[in-house]
Amino acid sequence: MAVRHRALSLLCLPLALGLPLTLQRVSAEEAVMSATFEGKPWTASFTLAQTMRLGGKPMLNLSGTEQGSPTTTFNSMLELKDPNDLAGGYPLKTGSPAGSANFNILDSGATVGHVRFSGGEIVIDKYDAASKTISGHFSAFGKGESGKPEELVDGRFSGIPVTAQ
C-alpha cells in the first residue's frame, strides 16, 4: 500500500508543483529523453525539468514518463552546484533526497515495479541559458522491490525546457 502511494505521489509531482501539463508535453523535434531499461528501449512521452528550493538548497527535478501499458517513469532530484549554470555531473546515491533517482512501473494504475537507484550519474552536458534547456546523459543501477539488480543504461536527454517553481 505504501508503495502505491509513493508511486502515485511521484507521478502527481508535476501537478502538485503547479506545473501545467501542456509544459510537459514534448515532440520529437523539441525534447527527447531515452534510455535502455532491462535491455529494452525506453523513450519518454512527457518530460519535466524544474528548479526549486528544497530545505534552502537549489534543486532540479528531472523526470520522464513513457505512457503505455505499463507506464514507466524515471524520476530524479538533484542538488544543483550552481543555480545559474546547471551543467555538471551529479552522482546518484541513496539515503538523501539530493542525488536520488528511481524508476516506477505502473499498469492499469497499480504499481507493478519500483527501482530505487543506489548509484550512477546524471550529467548535464549543456545548459542553454537563453532557451532555458538542458541536454546530457545518464545511467543508474540499483535494486527492484524484490531485491533483483536493475540497470538503466545509455540514457540521453536533449532540449528539455527548464522551468522554475
GULOFI-949574 format. One record per residue (C-alpha): residue number from 1; x, y, z. Coordinates in steps of 0.5 Angstrom, whole numbers, padded with zeros to 4 digits. Last residue first. Example, Ala and Ser with C-alpha at 12.3 -4.5 7.8 and 13.67 -1.06 7.14 Angstrom:
REM GULOFI-949574
 pos    px    py    pz
   2  0027 -0002  0014
   1  0025 -0009  0016
//
This chain:
REM GULOFI-949574
 pos    px    py    pz
 165  0018  0053 -0019
 164  0023  0055 -0024
 163  0022  0052 -0031
 162  0027  0048 -0035
 161  0026  0046 -0042
 160  0029  0039 -0044
 159  0033  0040 -0051
 158  0036  0034 -0050
 157  0036  0028 -0046
 156  0040  0021 -0046
 155  0041  0015 -0042
 154  0045  0009 -0045
 153  0044  0005 -0039
 152  0039  0004 -0033
 151  0040 -0002 -0029
 150  0037 -0007 -0024
 149  0039 -0012 -0019
 148  0033 -0016 -0016
 147  0032 -0015 -0009
 146  0024 -0016 -0010
 145  0023 -0009 -0009
 144  0028 -0007 -0015
 143  0035 -0006 -0014
 142  0040 -0001 -0016
 141  0044  0002 -0022
 140  0044  0008 -0026
 139  0046  0012 -0032
 138  0045  0019 -0035
 137  0047  0023 -0041
 136  0046  0031 -0042
 135  0042  0037 -0045
 134  0039  0042 -0042
 133  0034  0048 -0044
 132  0033  0055 -0041
 131  0033  0058 -0049
 130  0038  0063 -0047
 129  0041  0060 -0041
 128  0043  0054 -0045
 127  0045  0049 -0040
 126  0050  0043 -0043
 125  0053  0037 -0041
 124  0048  0036 -0036
 123  0051  0029 -0033
 122  0047  0024 -0029
 121  0051  0019 -0025
 120  0050  0012 -0023
 119  0049  0009 -0016
 118  0044  0007 -0011
 117  0038  0007 -0016
 116  0031  0005 -0013
 115  0027  0001 -0017
 114  0019  0000 -0017
 113  0015 -0005 -0020
 112  0008 -0007 -0021
 111  0005  0000 -0018
 110 -0003  0000 -0020
 109 -0006  0005 -0025
 108 -0007  0000 -0030
 107  0000 -0002 -0030
 106  0005  0002 -0027
 105  0013  0002 -0027
 104  0017  0007 -0023
 103  0024  0008 -0024
 102  0028  0012 -0018
 101  0033  0017 -0017
 100  0037  0021 -0011
  99  0042  0026 -0012
  98  0039  0030 -0006
  97  0033  0027 -0003
  96  0038  0023  0001
  95  0039  0016  0003
  94  0041  0013 -0003
  93  0046  0016 -0008
  92  0046  0018 -0015
  91  0052  0023 -0018
  90  0051  0029 -0021
  89  0056  0031 -0026
  88  0056  0039 -0029
  87  0052  0044 -0033
  86  0046  0047 -0029
  85  0049  0054 -0029
  84  0045  0060 -0025
  83  0043  0055 -0020
  82  0050  0053 -0019
  81  0052  0046 -0016
  80  0045  0044 -0016
  79  0042  0039 -0011
  78  0039  0033 -0016
  77  0032  0030 -0015
  76  0031  0024 -0020
  75  0025  0021 -0023
  74  0025  0016 -0029
  73  0017  0014 -0030
  72  0014  0008 -0034
  71  0007  0007 -0036
  70  0006 -0001 -0037
  69  0002 -0001 -0042
  68  0003  0006 -0045
  67  0006  0013 -0043
  66  0013  0014 -0042
  65  0015  0019 -0037
  64  0021  0023 -0036
  63  0024  0026 -0030
  62  0029  0032 -0028
  61  0027  0035 -0021
  60  0033  0040 -0020
  59  0035  0043 -0013
  58  0037  0050 -0010
  57  0038  0049 -0003
  56  0034  0052  0003
  55  0031  0045  0005
  54  0028  0045 -0002
  53  0029  0051 -0007
  52  0026  0049 -0014
  51  0029  0048 -0021
  50  0024  0044 -0026
  49  0026  0039 -0031
  48  0020  0035 -0033
  47  0019  0031 -0039
  46  0013  0027 -0043
  45  0013  0022 -0048
  44  0019  0019 -0045
  43  0023  0014 -0049
  42  0025  0007 -0046
  41  0029  0001 -0050
  40  0029 -0006 -0047
  39  0035 -0009 -0044
  38  0032 -0008 -0037
  37  0032 -0001 -0038
  36  0035  0002 -0044
  35  0035  0010 -0044
  34  0031  0016 -0047
  33  0029  0023 -0046
  32  0028  0028 -0052
  31  0026  0035 -0053
  30  0023  0039 -0058
  29  0023  0036 -0065
  28  0021  0029 -0063
  27  0015  0032 -0059
  26  0014  0034 -0052
  25  0009  0035 -0047
  24  0011  0038 -0040
  23  0009  0045 -0041
  22  0002  0043 -0043
  21  0001  0039 -0037
  20  0001  0046 -0033
  19  0006  0046 -0027
  18  0003  0047 -0020
  17  0008  0043 -0016
  16  0003  0039 -0014
  15  0001  0037 -0021
  14  0008  0036 -0023
  13  0009  0031 -0017
  12  0003  0027 -0019
  11  0007  0021 -0022
  10  0012  0022 -0015
   9  0006  0022 -0011
   8  0002  0016 -0014
   7  0009  0012 -0014
   6  0009  0013 -0006
   5  0002  0012 -0005
   4  0003  0005 -0009
   3  0009  0003 -0005
   2  0006  0005  0002
   1  0000  0000  0000
//
